[in-house]
Amino acid sequence: MAAHCQGMTVLGDGACINTGLVVPHRKRPGRPLLKGEEADNAAHHKVRARVERTFARMKTYKILRDCRQHGDGLHQAVQAVAHMHNLALSA
């Protein structure tokens, strides 16, 4: 079962097993991954890599490096930086 957030599928890494998130297939002892599972893992990795690179770019903004997790401040800072990032990409 995949976790959905407002119509989106939420991906997780191998540490998120049994949380409802979509995680990569795991190899089992004595059984290699099936071809379809390898393809699923490749697609999963491609999307997660894009998201992780976006997080890394967002961390270059000083407001996120200095932000402390007080109340809703971090949430608002992340939204502001994401908006600025999207504006920079569209320019």
C-alpha positions in Angstrom: 0.0 0.0 0.0 1.4 3.4 -0.9 1.0 6.5 1.3 -0.7 9.3 -0.5 -0.6 13.0 0.4 -3.1 15.1 -1.4 -3.1 12.8 -4.5 0.7 12.2 -4.4 2.5 9.0 -3.7 5.1 9.3 -1.0 8.4 7.5 -1.5 10.7 6.4 1.3 14.0 4.7 1.6 14.7 1.2 3.0 14.4 2.4 6.6 10.6 3.2 6.0 9.5 -0.5 5.6 6.0 -1.1 6.9 5.1 2.6 7.1 2.8 2.7 4.1 5.4 4.5 2.0 6.6 3.2 -1.3 10.1 1.7 -0.7 12.6 -0.1 -3.0 12.4 -3.9 -3.3 14.9 -5.8 -1.1 16.9 -8.7 -2.1 16.2 -11.8 -0.1 18.8 -14.5 0.8 19.2 -16.8 -2.1 16.8 -14.9 -4.4 17.9 -12.1 -6.7 15.5 -9.3 -7.6 13.2 -10.0 -10.4 13.5 -7.9 -13.6 10.3 -5.9 -12.8 11.6 -5.3 -9.3 15.0 -4.0 -10.7 13.1 -1.6 -13.0 10.9 -0.4 -10.1 14.0 0.2 -8.0 15.7 2.1 -10.8 12.6 4.4 -11.2 12.4 4.8 -7.5 16.0 5.8 -7.3 15.6 8.3 -10.2 12.8 10.2 -8.4 14.4 10.1 -5.0 17.7 11.4 -6.4 15.9 14.4 -7.9 14.2 15.2 -4.6 17.4 14.8 -2.6 19.3 17.1 -5.1 16.5 19.7 -4.6 16.9 19.5 -0.8 20.6 20.0 -1.2 20.1 23.0 -3.4 17.6 24.5 -0.9 20.1 24.2 1.9 22.3 26.7 0.0 19.9 29.4 1.1 21.1 30.9 4.3 17.6 31.1 5.8 17.4 27.3 5.9 20.8 26.8 7.3 20.1 29.3 10.2 16.5 28.4 10.7 15.6 26.7 14.0 12.6 24.4 14.4 10.3 26.7 16.4 6.6 26.4 15.8 5.8 26.9 12.1 8.9 28.8 11.3 10.7 26.0 9.5 7.6 25.1 7.5 7.3 28.7 6.3 11.0 29.0 5.6 10.9 25.8 3.5 7.9 27.1 1.5 9.5 30.4 0.9 12.8 28.9 -0.3 11.0 26.3 -2.5 9.1 29.2 -4.1 12.3 31.2 -4.7 13.9 28.0 -6.1 11.0 27.5 -8.5 11.2 31.2 -9.6 14.9 30.8 -10.2 14.4 27.7 -12.4 11.7 29.4 -14.4 13.8 32.5 -15.2 
